[in-house]
């Protein structure tokens, strides 16, 4: 961008986003309880600023959620890393994400696993996320516009499922699409209040749960 000033042209330089990411990883993630080296490396690689509007890029690596329009947000970096770490992902895993949003969480997952299938109910957000992910050359992420409550049966079962919107109860179709031995992380609780981030495990058809922390998330919406 060229800014005219008193007849002199001054070229405004882009911020050093790589340096900003390094600072984010060191202080917001490593400085807390994110210890998984693969997760830290993924957070270091993914350009978070590419998933927010240009006027918000200066805040892209700050420790808070950012509005992406349509009453939705891109989660704070720490929450993205924490939920990703909780799933204990392997390189060959197939992951289902409910709530694509900006596409940033899917991009982080895409650095860690074989394939990511992500669903977004708000069409403009899903289309934009798909566009950005293609521009960043992600070939292992597939974006679908639709109601995430029903999951994505065509590619089930999944090694892991991540729900990035707050639900009042666990959608039954998601439990059915979770592979035996699989993990799911989901924010549960009443809309408008504080929710509990819950880690679910499926073993021999039975579901066990563990409360991880209290969180606030935008509500799980349906058609």
KAGIGI-V280394 format. One record per residue. RES is the residue in one small letter. PSI is psi in degrees with one decimal (* if undefined). OMEGA is omega in radians with two decimals (* if undefined). BURIAL is b if it has 24 or more other ideal C-beta (glycine too) atoms within 12 Angstrom, else e. Layout:
BEGIN
<<RES | PSI | OMEGA | BURIAL> <RES | PSI | OMEGA | BURIAL>>
END
This chain:
BEGIN
<<x | 138.9 | 3.13 | e> <x | 125.3 | -3.12 | e> <x | 115.2 | 3.11 | e> <x | 133.6 | 3.14 | e> <x | 110.7 | 3.10 | e> <x | 40.1 | 3.11 | e> <x | -0.7 | -3.14 | e> <x | 135.4 | 3.12 | e> <x | 121.9 | 3.13 | e> <x | 126.4 | 3.14 | e> <x | 117.1 | 3.11 | e> <x | 127.8 | -3.11 | e> <x | 146.4 | 3.04 | e> <x | 145.1 | 3.07 | e> <x | 158.8 | 3.09 | e> <x | 87.4 | -3.06 | e> <x | -33.1 | 3.12 | b> <x | -41.9 | 3.10 | e> <x | -37.8 | 3.10 | e> <x | -37.9 | 3.11 | b> <x | -40.7 | 3.12 | b> <x | -41.7 | 3.11 | e> <x | -42.3 | 3.11 | e> <x | -49.2 | -3.11 | b> <x | -42.7 | -3.09 | b> <x | -46.1 | -3.00 | e> <x | -37.4 | -3.10 | e> <x | -28.4 | -3.05 | b> <x | -65.8 | 3.10 | b> <x | -32.5 | -3.13 | b> <x | -9.6 | 3.10 | e> <x | -121.0 | -3.06 | e> <x | 27.0 | 3.06 | e> <x | 110.7 | -3.02 | b> <x | -14.2 | -3.11 | e> <x | 114.7 | -3.07 | b> <x | -38.0 | 3.14 | e> <x | -39.5 | 3.11 | b> <x | -44.5 | 3.12 | b> <x | -42.6 | 3.13 | b> <x | -39.3 | 3.12 | e> <x | -42.8 | 3.12 | b> <x | -29.6 | 3.11 | b> <x | -30.3 | -3.07 | b> <x | -35.1 | -3.01 | e> <x | 124.2 | -3.11 | b> <x | 88.4 | -3.07 | b> <x | -31.2 | -3.13 | b> <x | -22.3 | 3.14 | b> <x | -14.0 | -3.06 | b> <x | 5.9 | 3.07 | b> <x | 162.9 | -3.14 | b> <x | 155.6 | -3.06 | e> <x | -34.1 | -3.11 | e> <x | -9.3 | 3.14 | e> <x | 2.5 | -3.06 | e> <x | -26.2 | 3.11 | e> <x | -19.6 | -3.14 | e> <x | 2.4 | -2.97 | b> <x | -31.9 | -3.07 | b> <x | 18.8 | 3.08 | b> <x | 160.9 | -3.03 | e> <x | 56.5 | 3.07 | b> <x | 159.3 | 3.11 | e> <x | 156.8 | 3.13 | b> <x | 135.6 | 3.12 | b> <x | 137.1 | 3.06 | e> <x | 15.7 | -3.14 | b> <x | 170.5 | 3.11 | e> <x | 31.1 | 3.14 | e> <x | 28.3 | 3.14 | e> <x | 162.1 | 3.13 | b> <x | 160.9 | 2.92 | b> <x | 124.6 | -3.04 | b> <x | 155.2 | 3.09 | b> <x | 148.0 | -3.11 | b> <x | -40.7 | -3.12 | b> <x | -43.1 | -3.12 | b> <x | -39.0 | 3.07 | b> <x | -47.7 | -3.13 | b> <x | -42.0 | -3.10 | b> <x | -47.3 | -3.13 | b> <x | -37.5 | 3.11 | b> <x | -46.1 | 3.13 | b> <x | -37.5 | -3.10 | b> <x | -25.9 | -3.10 | b> <x | -11.0 | 3.11 | b> <x | 60.6 | -3.01 | e> <x | 146.3 | 3.08 | b> <x | 160.7 | -3.07 | e> <x | -27.2 | -3.09 | e> <x | 5.1 | -3.07 | e> <x | 151.2 | 3.01 | b> <x | 125.1 | -3.00 | b> <x | 139.7 | 3.01 | b> <x | 129.6 | 3.06 | b> <x | 131.2 | 3.08 | b> <x | 115.2 | -3.10 | b> <x | 72.3 | -3.10 | b> <x | -41.5 | -3.10 | b> <x | -124.2 | -3.13 | b> <x | -22.4 | -3.06 | b> <x | -6.1 | -3.08 | b> <x | -46.6 | 3.14 | b> <x | -41.1 | 3.10 | b> <x | -38.2 | 3.13 | b> <x | -41.5 | 3.10 | b> <x | -44.9 | 3.10 | b> <x | -39.5 | -3.11 | b> <x | -23.8 | 3.09 | b> <x | -15.2 | -2.98 | b> <x | -23.0 | -2.99 | b> <x | 175.5 | -3.13 | b> <x | -43.9 | -3.08 | e> <x | 147.9 | -3.14 | b> <x | 129.2 | 3.05 | b> <x | 119.3 | -3.01 | b> <x | 139.5 | -3.04 | b> <x | 133.7 | 3.11 | b> <x | 128.0 | -3.10 | b> <x | -26.4 | 3.13 | b> <x | 106.9 | -2.99 | b> <x | -47.6 | -3.14 | e> <x | -36.9 | 3.11 | e> <x | -44.4 | 3.13 | b> <x | -41.1 | 3.14 | b> <x | -42.4 | 3.13 | e> <x | -42.9 | 3.11 | b> <x | -44.0 | 3.12 | b> <x | -42.4 | -3.14 | b> <x | -47.4 | -3.11 | e> <x | -42.3 | -3.14 | b> <x | -36.6 | 3.09 | b> <x | -41.4 | 3.13 | e> <x | -31.3 | 3.13 | e> <x | 8.8 | 3.03 | b> <x | 35.5 | 3.01 | e> <x | 116.9 | -3.14 | b> <x | -3.3 | -3.11 | e> <x | 16.9 | 3.12 | b> <x | 127.3 | 3.11 | b> <x | 126.5 | -3.11 | b> <x | 132.8 | 3.11 | b> <x | 138.4 | 3.04 | b> <x | 119.9 | -3.13 | e> <x | -174.3 | -3.13 | b> <x | 112.2 | -3.07 | b> <x | -13.5 | -3.12 | b> <x | -36.0 | -3.08 | b> <x | -1.4 | -3.13 | e> <x | -152.9 | -3.13 | b> <x | 84.4 | -2.99 | b> <x | -30.5 | -3.06 | e> <x | -28.9 | -3.10 | e> <x | 3.0 | 3.13 | e> <x | 157.5 | 0.06 | e> <x | 162.3 | -3.10 | b> <x | 143.6 | 3.08 | b> <x | -30.9 | -3.13 | b> <x | 148.6 | 3.08 | b> <x | 131.2 | 3.08 | b> <x | 126.2 | 3.09 | b> <x | 119.9 | -3.04 | b> <x | 26.1 | 3.05 | b> <x | 147.9 | -3.07 | b> <x | 129.8 | 3.14 | b> <x | 154.3 | 3.10 | b> <x | -21.3 | 3.06 | e> <x | 161.8 | -3.12 | e> <x | 123.6 | 3.09 | b> <x | 126.0 | -3.11 | b> <x | -41.5 | 3.14 | e> <x | -31.2 | 3.14 | b> <x | -39.6 | 3.09 | b> <x | -38.0 | -3.14 | b> <x | -30.4 | -3.10 | b> <x | -1.7 | 3.11 | b> <x | 129.0 | -3.14 | b> <x | 151.1 | 3.05 | b> <x | 127.1 | -3.03 | e> <x | -1.3 | -3.10 | e> <x | 166.8 | -3.12 | b> <x | 147.6 | 3.06 | b> <x | 138.1 | 3.04 | b> <x | 131.6 | -3.03 | b> <x | 137.0 | 3.06 | b> <x | 124.1 | -3.09 | b> <x | 141.6 | 3.09 | b> <x | 173.9 | -3.10 | b> <x | 143.5 | 3.09 | e> <x | 139.4 | 3.12 | e> <x | -1.9 | -3.12 | e> <x | -172.0 | 3.09 | e> <x | 137.0 | -3.13 | e> <x | 168.2 | 3.08 | b> <x | 125.6 | 3.05 | b> <x | 119.9 | -3.00 | b> <x | 136.5 | 3.04 | b> <x | 120.0 | 3.13 | b> <x | 143.1 | 3.07 | b> <x | 140.4 | 3.13 | b> <x | 121.1 | -3.13 | b> <x | 119.0 | -3.11 | e> <x | 40.7 | 3.09 | e> <x | -6.1 | -3.12 | e> <x | 145.9 | -3.11 | e> <x | 127.9 | 3.02 | e> <x | 154.2 | -3.11 | e> <x | 153.3 | 3.11 | e> <x | 125.3 | 3.08 | e> <x | 130.7 | -3.07 | e> <x | -49.2 | -3.13 | b> <x | 163.9 | 3.05 | b> <x | 138.8 | -3.03 | e> <x | 167.6 | 2.96 | b> <x | 129.3 | 3.13 | b> <x | 152.2 | 3.00 | b> <x | 149.3 | -3.04 | b> <x | 148.7 | 3.02 | b> <x | 118.1 | -3.12 | b> <x | 155.1 | -3.12 | b> <x | 158.6 | 3.07 | e> <x | * | * | e>>
END
